[in-house]
Amino acid sequence: MRRSKTMELGVGLFMLAGILGLLFLGLRVSGLTFGVPEDTFRLEANFANIGSLKPRARVTMAGVTVGRVAAIELDREWYDARVVLELNAELEDQLPRDTTASILTAGLLGEQYIGLSVGGDPEMLGNGDTIRDTQSAIVLEELIQQFVSNMVND
Amino acid sequence: MMEHLRGLGRRSCDVLEALGRSGLFLGQSMLGIPSREGWSLWLSQMHFVGVLSLAIVLVSGLFIGMVLALQGYTILVDFGAEQALGQMVALSLLRELSPVVAALLFAGRAGSALTAEIGLMKATEQLTSMEMIGVDPLRRVVAPRLWAGFVALPLLTVGFSVVGIYGGYLVGVEWLGVFEGSYWSNMQASVGFIEDIGNGLVKSLVFALVVTWIAVFQGYDLVPTSEGISRATTRTVVYSSLAVLGLDFVLTALMFGGFS
């Protein structure tokens, strides 16, 4: 079978286009970033109920993403959920000790994420500290149950 | 009664035998050490099954992306969720439609041609002549075609996804007026590189292997008459379409079904 220059060029371009397409999918569609991992520090927070919070969920402050959930595990001592947060290193020793972490829902049906709101304590949270003040996820069934039992009581 | 039973047994034996033959055939063709000449054979096959299939695959990708965006928009807008359009288009293309539709098009465009080509070589006894002069037809004829299909289909699938996502962008953003930022950012927030793009590529690798394998085996194994060639070409398209759709369900259940 003869092999011409244009054929080689065509196959070369085809392969190149495929690789560029994959790169496009990676960068533009899945939002992959090739940077070095950002500097982070860890905080822990215990929640009575995390709802359907997942690892890698966003952690936001005033709506701005400042980190993500690194791990979720059951705290054997208190039987509640211990959530490990990874936050940007810029915020280390910048958050007051009485910062509140609450589990919020994006929209009516959206994913759950953690919202931080600052307090006014002069002492700051450092790497490995625990956020004391937490608000659990709102579970729709519990809300309905409360509503119904209030109705019955009235 | 005995006659029917014997017929059933004969047919099962035939099927098993064909499966075994095709397995051996695949192993022998793919394991052969490629020579320097093999590279140029592979290149010309790559040109035929890959570069020349590009047009049909890309045009179909564009239209499928456009129709996905149109259909998705009319449903999502009822829930006030048209911002999720990018996510819907990208996920359905990457996970499902690109691998499957590209493989079906590939079976029709390249698979049938491979069967007919190899079949005609067999009918005109070119394969036997090659053996006579000491050239292994598996390595000379079959292996380059198998490898070319195996490499070309995943690349075509990637092209299909890219063009489809742009087709969705054209209809959703430019025509129907979904906000451009939410089209891309919702997409980026929900598409994972390994779990969506990677799994889609794994699917298309499996389909590539199955479709080219069926195509070359049907060509190699046919009855060397003109009727045999036409039957084998039809069988290639039918079997590979069925295999792609069936395997797709199995792979989807394994990847996204959550059994693990």
Contacts between the chains, C-beta under 8 A, distances in Angstrom:
chain1	res1	chain2	res2	distance
A	1	B	40	7.4
A	1	B	41	6.3
A	1	B	44	4.8
A	2	B	44	7.7
A	3	B	40	4.8
A	3	B	43	6.0
A	3	B	44	5.7
A	7	B	43	6.8
A	7	B	44	6.3
A	7	B	47	4.7
A	8	B	43	6.3
A	10	B	47	5.6
A	10	B	51	4.5
A	11	B	43	5.5
A	11	B	46	4.8
A	11	B	47	5.3
A	11	B	50	6.9
A	11	B	51	6.1
A	13	B	51	7.8
A	14	B	46	7.3
A	14	B	50	5.2
A	14	B	51	4.8
A	14	B	54	6.6
A	14	B	152	7.7
A	14	B	155	6.6
A	15	B	155	6.8
A	17	B	155	7.5
A	17	B	159	6.5
A	18	B	154	7.5
A	18	B	155	3.2
A	18	B	156	7.8
A	18	B	158	5.3
A	18	B	159	6.6
A	21	B	155	7.6
A	21	B	158	4.1
A	21	B	159	5.3
A	21	B	161	7.3
A	21	B	162	4.4
A	22	B	158	5.1
A	22	B	197	7.6
A	22	B	201	8.0
A	24	B	162	5.5
A	25	B	94	7.3
A	25	B	158	6.6
A	25	B	161	6.1
A	25	B	162	6.5
A	25	B	197	5.2
A	26	B	193	5.5
A	26	B	197	6.7
A	28	B	184	7.1
A	28	B	188	7.7
A	29	B	90	5.5
A	29	B	94	7.4
A	29	B	161	7.9
A	29	B	165	6.3
A	29	B	187	5.7
A	29	B	188	6.9
A	29	B	191	5.3
A	29	B	197	7.3
A	30	B	188	6.4
A	30	B	191	4.2
A	30	B	192	6.0
A	30	B	193	4.4
A	30	B	196	6.8
A	30	B	197	5.9
A	31	B	187	7.9
A	31	B	188	3.1
A	31	B	189	7.1
A	31	B	191	7.4
A	32	B	193	4.8
